[in-house]
Amino acid sequence: MTDNVVWHQTTIDKSERARKLNQKPSVIWLTGLSGSGKSTLANLLERKLYEQAHHTYLLDGDNVRHGLCGDLGFDDKARVENIRRISEVAKLFVDSGLIVLTAFISPFKDDRRFCRSLLAEGEFIEVFVDTPLEVCEQRDPKGLYKKARQGDIKHFTGIDSVYEVPEAAEIHLQYIDESPEQTAERLYVLLQQKGYVS
């Protein structure tokens, strides 16, 4: 950053925007292996929040690579930059008063910590979507595990690239053989019980 760039202080702040929207802005950060159900759950959860009159925005891993992060690859350095960009965008959305849902593998602890560090206490809610690798491989909705096993995809999380399990996620959503709708409802209830959403 150049010394010639100075933060411009606006007259309307996050607390005023939050009051206007009648909600507590936050980032609900879903992390887990590819195929764990993050995107499906985030989508269902956003619908539920919307129906309860919450103002939300969903940032999905694949979707942001069509634009904001379209210039990035999948090696470790690119993955770090991908999450850095998403973290900064999520922070802006929180500042606007929204509840932001994110669905990213986000395999590295330090990257998730970085996003947490950008936000105020209680604004970052880490949700570990803990689906076993064998279940993710059985699902394989995009055929990526098959390609990774064949060596056609390199740096694939869970195969030849590490996934660092969250140590103290606010919500540890362990895999249960149930419908996506049931899991999303379970997640919504947990968020309510912990006071993150009304």
C-alpha positions as CSV (number, residue, x, y, z in Angstrom):
1,M,0.0,0.0,0.0
2,T,1.3,3.5,-0.9
3,D,1.7,6.2,1.7
4,N,-0.5,8.4,-0.5
5,V,-3.6,6.3,0.1
6,V,-5.6,7.6,3.0
7,W,-8.7,6.0,4.5
8,H,-11.8,8.2,3.8
9,Q,-14.0,8.3,6.8
10,T,-17.7,8.1,5.9
11,T,-20.5,9.7,8.0
12,I,-22.7,6.5,8.1
13,D,-21.0,3.6,9.9
14,K,-21.6,-0.1,10.3
15,S,-23.7,0.2,13.4
16,E,-26.1,2.6,11.7
17,R,-26.5,0.3,8.7
18,A,-27.1,-2.7,11.0
19,R,-29.8,-0.8,12.9
20,K,-31.5,0.1,9.7
21,L,-31.5,-3.6,8.6
22,N,-32.4,-4.7,12.2
23,Q,-29.8,-7.4,12.3
24,K,-26.3,-8.3,13.5
25,P,-24.0,-8.3,10.5
26,S,-21.6,-11.2,10.4
27,V,-19.7,-13.7,8.2
28,I,-20.9,-17.3,8.4
29,W,-17.8,-19.0,7.0
30,L,-18.5,-22.6,5.8
31,T,-15.3,-24.6,5.4
32,G,-14.8,-28.2,4.5
33,L,-13.6,-30.6,1.8
34,S,-14.9,-30.4,-1.8
35,G,-18.2,-32.2,-1.9
36,S,-18.8,-31.8,1.8
37,G,-22.0,-29.9,1.1
38,K,-20.8,-26.3,1.8
39,S,-22.4,-24.6,-1.2
40,T,-25.7,-26.6,-0.9
41,L,-26.0,-25.7,2.8
42,A,-25.0,-22.1,2.3
43,N,-27.7,-21.8,-0.4
44,L,-30.4,-23.4,1.7
45,L,-29.4,-21.4,4.8
46,E,-29.5,-18.1,2.9
47,R,-33.0,-19.0,1.7
48,K,-34.0,-19.6,5.3
49,L,-32.5,-16.4,6.6
50,Y,-34.1,-14.5,3.7
51,E,-37.5,-15.9,4.6
52,Q,-36.9,-14.7,8.2
53,A,-36.4,-11.2,6.8
54,H,-32.6,-11.1,7.1
55,H,-30.5,-9.3,4.6
56,T,-27.8,-11.6,3.2
57,Y,-25.3,-12.2,0.5
58,L,-23.7,-15.5,-0.5
59,L,-20.1,-15.7,-1.7
60,D,-19.5,-19.1,-3.3
61,G,-16.0,-20.6,-4.1
62,D,-16.8,-21.5,-7.7
63,N,-18.7,-18.3,-8.5
64,V,-16.0,-15.8,-7.4
65,R,-13.5,-17.6,-9.7
66,H,-15.7,-16.5,-12.6
67,G,-14.8,-12.9,-11.9
68,L,-13.0,-11.5,-8.9
69,C,-10.6,-14.4,-8.6
70,G,-10.7,-15.6,-12.2
71,D,-7.0,-14.9,-12.6
72,L,-5.9,-17.3,-9.9
73,G,-4.8,-20.9,-10.1
74,F,-5.1,-23.6,-7.4
75,D,-1.5,-23.9,-6.0
76,D,-1.0,-22.9,-2.4
77,K,0.0,-19.3,-3.1
78,A,-3.1,-18.8,-5.3
79,R,-5.3,-20.3,-2.7
80,V,-4.0,-17.9,-0.1
81,E,-4.6,-14.9,-2.4
82,N,-8.1,-16.2,-3.2
83,I,-9.1,-16.3,0.5
84,R,-7.4,-12.9,1.1
85,R,-9.6,-11.3,-1.6
86,I,-12.8,-13.0,-0.3
87,S,-12.0,-11.9,3.2
88,E,-11.7,-8.3,2.2
89,V,-15.0,-8.5,0.2
90,A,-16.7,-10.2,3.2
91,K,-15.5,-7.4,5.5
92,L,-17.0,-4.8,3.1
93,F,-20.4,-6.6,3.1
94,V,-20.4,-6.8,6.9
95,D,-19.6,-3.1,7.0
96,S,-22.7,-2.6,4.8
97,G,-24.8,-4.4,7.5
98,L,-25.3,-7.7,5.8
99,I,-25.1,-11.3,7.0
100,V,-22.5,-12.8,4.6
101,L,-22.4,-16.5,3.9
102,T,-19.3,-18.0,2.4
103,A,-18.7,-21.5,1.0
104,F,-15.0,-22.1,0.4
105,I,-12.8,-25.1,1.1
106,S,-10.4,-22.6,2.6
107,P,-7.9,-25.3,3.6
108,F,-5.4,-23.3,5.6
109,K,-6.0,-22.2,9.2
110,D,-4.0,-19.0,8.7
111,D,-6.3,-17.8,5.9
112,R,-9.4,-18.4,8.0
113,R,-7.7,-16.6,10.9
114,F,-6.9,-13.7,8.6
115,C,-10.6,-13.2,7.8
116,R,-11.5,-13.4,11.5
117,S,-8.8,-10.7,12.2
118,L,-10.5,-8.3,9.9
119,L,-13.8,-8.4,11.8
120,A,-15.0,-7.4,15.2
121,E,-15.4,-9.9,18.0
122,G,-18.4,-12.2,17.3
123,E,-18.7,-11.2,13.6
124,F,-16.8,-14.3,12.2
125,I,-18.7,-17.6,12.7
126,E,-16.6,-20.5,11.5
127,V,-18.8,-23.5,10.5
128,F,-16.7,-26.7,9.9
129,V,-18.8,-28.9,7.6
130,D,-17.2,-32.1,8.7
131,T,-18.0,-34.6,6.0
132,P,-15.6,-37.6,5.7
133,L,-13.4,-37.8,2.7
134,E,-14.9,-41.1,1.6
135,V,-18.4,-39.6,1.6
136,C,-17.2,-36.6,-0.4
137,E,-15.6,-38.9,-2.9
138,Q,-18.8,-40.9,-3.2
139,R,-20.7,-37.8,-3.9
140,D,-18.1,-36.2,-6.3
141,P,-20.7,-34.0,-7.9
142,K,-18.3,-32.4,-10.4
143,G,-16.1,-35.5,-11.0
144,L,-13.1,-33.7,-9.4
145,Y,-12.0,-36.5,-7.1
146,K,-11.9,-39.0,-9.9
147,K,-9.7,-36.6,-12.0
148,A,-7.5,-35.9,-8.9
149,R,-7.1,-39.7,-8.3
150,Q,-6.1,-40.1,-12.0
151,G,-3.5,-37.3,-11.7
152,D,-5.4,-35.0,-14.0
153,I,-5.9,-32.4,-11.3
154,K,-2.9,-31.3,-9.1
155,H,-3.1,-29.6,-5.7
156,F,-6.5,-31.1,-4.9
157,T,-7.5,-30.7,-1.2
158,G,-7.7,-34.0,0.6
159,I,-5.8,-35.9,-2.1
160,D,-2.4,-34.2,-2.7
161,S,-3.0,-31.0,-0.9
162,V,-3.6,-30.6,2.8
163,Y,-6.8,-29.6,4.6
164,E,-6.1,-28.1,8.0
165,V,-9.1,-29.0,10.3
166,P,-10.5,-26.1,12.3
167,E,-9.5,-26.4,16.0
168,A,-12.2,-24.2,17.5
169,A,-14.9,-23.6,15.0
170,E,-18.0,-21.8,16.4
171,I,-20.0,-24.6,14.9
172,H,-18.8,-28.2,14.2
173,L,-21.4,-29.6,11.8
174,Q,-20.6,-33.3,11.8
175,Y,-21.8,-35.5,9.0
176,I,-25.1,-37.3,9.5
177,D,-26.8,-39.2,6.7
178,E,-29.7,-36.9,6.2
179,S,-31.1,-34.7,3.5
180,P,-29.5,-31.3,2.7
181,E,-32.6,-29.6,3.9
182,Q,-32.4,-31.4,7.3
183,T,-28.8,-30.5,7.6
184,A,-29.4,-26.8,6.7
185,E,-32.2,-26.7,9.3
186,R,-29.9,-28.2,11.9
187,L,-27.3,-25.5,11.1
188,Y,-30.0,-22.8,11.3
189,V,-31.1,-24.0,14.8
190,L,-27.5,-24.1,16.0
191,L,-27.0,-20.5,14.8
192,Q,-30.1,-19.5,16.7
193,Q,-29.2,-21.4,19.9
194,K,-25.8,-19.7,19.9
195,G,-27.4,-16.3,19.4
196,Y,-25.8,-15.6,16.0
197,V,-29.2,-15.1,14.3
198,S,-32.7,-14.4,15.5
